[in-house]
Amino acid sequence: MRDPIVDRRTVLSALATAGVGSLAGCSAVQSSDDDDTTGVEDEFARELAAQFAPTLYFDEYEPWFPTDPRPYESDRDGETIVDGFDAFDGYHERKTETGEEAPDPTVFYHVVQYENSPLAVVQYWFYSVFDQFTTNFHWHDWEVLHVFVDVDEGDDPSTAVPQLYVASSHSRRVPNNEFLDPDPDRVPRILSELGSHSSALSVNDSLDRFQRFASEGTFADITNSSIERIEDIAEIPIAYGLPRDEGATLPYVVPELDGVPIYDDDRLPSVEQTDLVDEALTVRSFDALSSPPTEIPARATGLVFDFEERDADADADADTDANADADANTDADANADADVAYALVPTSEVEHITAFTGPQLSFEFSVPAFAEDAIAGHITTTSTPWKQSRYQNPAADISEPNHRLALAERYEVITEPSTVNTIVVRVTEAITSGDAPDGEGLTTRESTVESVLLLESDPEAVPTFGGIGVVQDVPAGDHRLTVNGAGLAPHSEQVSVGEASDGPSEVGAENGLVTAGVGGTIPLVARESALKLEVDAEGADSTLTDLGLEDDFAGPLYDAPLSGPDAVYVHREGAYTVEVRDTDDEVGAFRVNPDPAVDPDSGGVRIDRPHTGKASLATFIADVADETGSQVAAVTDDDEETSSDQRDGSDGSQNAVRGLTQALAAVAEAARRAAERAEAGNRGQADESLEIVSSRLETVAERLAEAQSVLPADLSSAADRRLEQARRRSEQAQDANKL
């Protein structure tokens, strides 16, 4: 029994009242929780598939279009397979022989209906012979568009009402592009991502562009919700989208097999370098670049495919309503502009193929590590559609919880969303700050290039969209999250994920959402500016549990668990406070201010003895005071080199600067004495010295206020920030139990 259809505006309004991000962190429940589906009578299935057959828009650089795999099938041990070499080479051989850009253009369809329910689903499966993406390449590629429809009127497919579009995006870990309650008078349009064929939706009047947000006169192409918990992305709908169409730079990598480019393999005689994604968009490897690429061409539409039996005139005359006419004419125009007509074939005609084979292709992720960086392999393969759970239960592919909730309210056969673990992160870039002294402070900006995330415990690469990375359905436990980007130094950290709650999630439940980085943000550094900071946890005098990193101006940049010797890439023009914590919650701090002039090949910075306790914190305060005092003293030295006429009337200012220099020296002296006493095991005297440090820091604050008008603005700002850091470490040192 079906609940009454709920108006889309009512559903979205209700969800907005609860907060569109209230269910963020959820995803589809396991497919076994939904009711079973059954096949649909052939003629009805064909008519339904023809009615919603999508128009397909491809990138101008796309080399591989939807085709029929049957010309490349072969027999292996009595089973029918499609070998990767046969398909890849055969496809390009056919292109050469026929002169066609898209040999055998084909879209496969599969229709199922949930038992005892008017909810049916038309699946459109697109097969390509190869997938070349930024870090993801494999033989064969199957993408799918699910069209959920209500067929309550019975045997007339023309009365079917679309409920939801779900367009697949890379993998089950990546949020799909989805649209709830699409216009029934418009056929869906798919914008295929270059090389990977990930499917973005186009449902508004802008036929070949993807719009994440509504704009004047039109609505967005997705109805995915946002994640309110992370402030910087609280208004951004979480779906993969089409990054290159949204202005993102997305370089592609040349796939290799056995250490050589795939086009040089002897088993691919018909494949040339020019048959892959154009070299204008590719790089040989991420780590071969010293900085992110800037000359990657923007996306532009190339070939347009449409269903070969679609009658543009019939669409235009289908409805006399003015609005319906406008929509129909829009689709008619799209059909008239199509370059290629594709055949619509039931998947039953290819279900005899038992496997799509080929040697595994991998991308090697760089992982920051103590001493020498490690390598994590990422291998991708494609599976046969009719062996996947979503083939019989398309609802298993719904990645947006609000959409599943909407269907569950309409149809008893669909279960409500239950909470699953989702890791969310925003990737930015660390660059020098104009407010800091030269070479001694950073800021962050939006990333100029998309990155790729890898969970090493479950090696599946997830690309970012607009700098946002979302990994769905993550198992509970500790995971190593690695981020790589073209021309950027790698980042890696441990992320702990708890058990997701059982059963349907309630409004406001976010227990499945896990943010990586600091406050959900991971800043990367261009390789040309990167310096490796190593922390030898084995040299500590206690068991370390956490590692943190702050820049004087950019603030916290890294904060993650530490279970042994580890490394972090930092910008060589930053000024850092490194913090460690141990199992007793004791804190240690260390000052790292690299010399930007040092040869980048000369090695990084290593903290050999990352101790915690009073001595460590007091030493840090002394180092910061000495560093700042030297810079302030340099201002006094510069003043003394000027003539007496120039200095006339400035004695008071010079005195203020000298007073600040002396106050900083006094702090350094008291802090070093506190460290010495702590190391000697004299708790009472160490605490006395720390009290003196605290008092002298207040004197520094007074002297800094007096000298502020004389000091250069960047140095004054730096001194103020370091003072606050020293105060915090002074309090920690006084509270520490450990000497």
C-alpha positions, 0 to 999 in steps of 0.5 A: 500500500502506497502513501499519497504522493507528497508534493516536492515543495512540501517535503523540502520545506519540511526538511528545511525546517528540520535543517537540511543538514540534519541528516548529513552523515547518513546514507542509504541503508543496506539493500536487504532492508528494502523490499524485493523487486521483480522484473517488468513485462518486456513491452512495458519496460521498453516503452518506459525506457524509451519515455525517459531515455536521457540525452547525453552531453560529452566533453569535447576531449572525450575519447570513449563513448557509450558502446556495445561490448558484444563485438569484443566478447570471447570465450574463456573456459566455457564462459563469455567474457570481455577482455580489456585489451580486446575491447580497448584495442578493438574500439580504436580499431573500429574508430580507425576503420569506420571513421566514426567518432563513436562506434556502435553508440548504445545505452542499455536499460533494465527495469524493475518494480518493487513488489506490491508497489507502484514504484518502478525504476528504469536503469540506464547503463552506459558501457565504455571500453576504458576509464582514465581519470585523475588517479583512477583508471581501469579497463571497462567502465559501467555508469548508471542513471536510475530513474525512479517512477510511479506507475500507479496508473497501470499499463500506460507508461506515458502516465508514469511520474518521475520521483527521483533521478540518481546519477552515479558518481565514480564509486559507492563512496562518493555522493551521487548527483540526485534530483527529487521530483523532476519535471515529468515533461522533460527527459533527463540529461546527463553531463558525462565527466571527461574520461571517468564518465561520472554522471552529472545531471542537467534538469534546468534550462541550461542544457549542457551546464551543471549548476550546483546552486539556483540562480536568477531564473533557474533552479539547481541541477541537484537537490542534495542537501548540505552539511551544516556542521562544517561552517565553510561548506554549510551552504554547499549541496553535497554531491560530486557534481561536475568539477571542471564545469564548476571552474575547478582545475582537474589534471589527469594522469597518464595510465601505466602498465608494467611501468610504461604508458599504456599506449606503448603496450604491444597488446594495444597496436591500435592505440596511440597516445592521442587516443587517450585524454588529450595531453593538454589535460594530463600530467605524467605524475602528481609529484613531477610538478613543483606547483599545481598546474594552471593551464588546464583547459576548461570544460566545453561540450563536444558530442551530444547523444540522443535516443534514436527513436525520439520524435522531436515533433511528437514531444513538442505537440505532446501537451497544449499547456504553455509551460509544458510546451516550453519544456517540450520545445527545450527537449526538442531543441536538444534532440535536434542538436544531437550529433549521435543517435544511440540504440536502446538495448535491454541488458538481458541481451548482454547478461550472458557476459560473466566478466569484464577482465584485464590486468589491474592498473594502479595509481601510487599515492605518496604518503608522508612518512618518517625518513622516507615517504611511503607509497600506497597503491590504489587499484580500481576495477569494474564489476559486472552490473548484473552482479551488483546489489543495486541492479535488483535494488536501485534504492541501494544507490541513493546516497542522499538521506533526505531523498531516501526519506522522501521515498520512504514516506511515499512508499512502504517498500523503501526503508528510512535512512540509517546512519552510516559513517561519513568522512568529510574534509575541505582541502585548501592551500597554505600560502604566505601571508602578506600580514606576516614578517617576510618568510614567517607566516601563512594564510590559507586559500581555496585550493586551485586544483582538485585533490584525491583522498585515499583511505588506505584501510579500504583503498578506494580513491575519492576525488574532491569537488570544489575542494570538498572531499566526502567518503561515505559508508566508512567502516568503524575503526582507525583509518589512514587518510591520505590526500594527494594533489598535482604539484602539492606535497602529500598529506596523511593522518589517522582518522578514528571512526566510531560505530554508527548507530543502528536503525533509522537516524533521527532528525539532528543525529550527526553521530555518523559524521567525522571531520578530518584535518583541523575543524574539517580542513586540510591545507596542502602545500605546493611542492616547491614550497614544502618542507618535511617536518619529522617527529621521532616519537621513539625519542620521546620520554613518554608514549605520544598520542597526538601531534599538532601544528600551528602557524603564527598567522594561519593558526592550527594546520594539523591535529591528528593522532600519533602512534609512532615516528611521523612526518608532516609537510609544511610551508617553508615560509611559516613559523610554527608551534609543534605540540605533542601530547602523551597518554597522561595528557601531558603536553610538549611544545617546540618552536620551528621557524625554517629559513626560507633561504635554505636549499629545499633539497638539503632535508627537512626539520626533525624533532628528535626528542619530543618530550612532554612536561614543564621542561619542554614547554619552558624551553619553547617559551625561551625559544620564542622570546629569543626569536622575537627579541632578536627581531625587535633588536634589529629594529633598534639597530636600524634606528641607530644607523640613522643620522642624529637629525633623523633620530631627533625626537625619536628617543622615546620610541627607541626606548620603548623598543629597547624596553621590549627587547629587554623584557623579552630577554628577561622572559627567555632567561627565566624560562631557560632557568625553569627548564633547567630546574625541571630537567634536574627534577626540582619541581618547587624551583621550576614552578617558582621560575615559571611564575616569574615567566608568567609575570615577565610575560605581562611586562612584555605585553606592556612594553609591546603596547608602548612600542607598537607604533614604532615596530613594523606592522608585520613584526608587531602583529607577529609579536602579539600572536607569539605572546598569546602562544607563550602565555598559553604554554606558560599556563600549561607548564604551571599546570603540568604534573610532569617535569 
